[in-house]
């Protein structure tokens, strides 16, 4: 493949100038924290309202309509409204929305079934009694992996979801005939934490609807192998078994302080020394494949977060790592044949392993209104019955107000984007470059 170095460096220059201009204009942005809180004389009754926006410009090689040029595109990755509150000392709620049809370059990995712009993301009733045992119920994040529990707004890098998705990520309908979207599902999560004398142990476990199939449903998605659809007759899990999930995190140094069982992938040094190692699992009987070639779905994940503020205000070092192993051992030949005869009958989940690792360094000195954070990341996705795909990424974040205001400039090289979620045996994709500039703000 012939590489046009002149065009590539021109893209780097344009993206770099764009980032510099945005950083310079950032002085007009107000400080953003955690949303506006409306309270009463009773400290156990209040409501807060906030918002979050993530937008990205992408210049990707060989992805234009003619296949030979750079594809330049702007996209809205996320646009959310947050509503949280309490009505009793032990009872609270959370209600969040998302712009499902505003999918940007990253969100395009999840094929949307939505026709409306704004829809329900979370609807959670919270019963929080003490440190040890608490209960959240409703539509909520399925526990298991840190990248899911971070969500996009509390990840260390703008494009956080690089490894394969779980069944609750594929934007089917909820309940009978669906599988969830954006990592959410209808169900219940128990969570809590204990201090065993050394370190800090956090747990979360839950039961969720998961994938379901229904005999009378009409299929509305025929996008093909590797993109789980809304099912018609012939899908797996006709008996509607539930999805089980759990996660254990051990903090060897300082504890992580987040709402509920949520996580962050960096604290920019504000939490002190962090060394967190976690394991998680998702499991559902007949949760993958087709009716004729069903398989139990089990996802095992292990992740690491190490963060160290250096002495004498020397900056902050952050190291993250993740390993995932998917067990979805269905007969792909039979499953694809069933899907061809009856489109929408195969929940063709990823089967194989993946890993990623990243290192970030937050420079201590402010330049303008923020601090620069250079980073590097490598991702490898290795399906059992399809082509291996890798991606190397390098970039710099400009941190204005932690997770509330951040600008990112980064470049990527590999075949992860070109192959995407096509895990068929015949999948092919070239190694391509991409240069991106992204903005995240929330309040």
Secondary structure, DSSP 4 states (H G I P E B T S, - for coil): ----HHHHHHHHHHHHHHHHHHHHHGGGSPP--S-EEEE-SSTT-EEEEEEEEEEEEEEETT-STTSSSPEEEEEEEEEEEEEEEEEETTEEEEEEEEETT---TTGGGS-----SSEEEEEEEEEEE-SSS-EEEEEEEEPSS-HHHHHTGGGSSSSS---SPP-GGGS---SSTT---BTTEEEEEEEEEEE--SSSEEEEEEEEE------TTPPP-----TTS-----TTBS-TT-PPEEEEEEEEESSSPP--STT---S--TTTT-SEEEEEEEEEEEEEEEEBSTTEEEEEEEEEEEEEEEEPTTT--EEEEEEEEEEEE----HHHHHHHHHHSTT--B----EEEEEEEEEEE-SS-BTTBEEEEEEEEEEEEESSS--EEEEEEEEEEESSGGGEEEEEEEEEESHHHHTT--STT-----EEEEEEEEEEE-
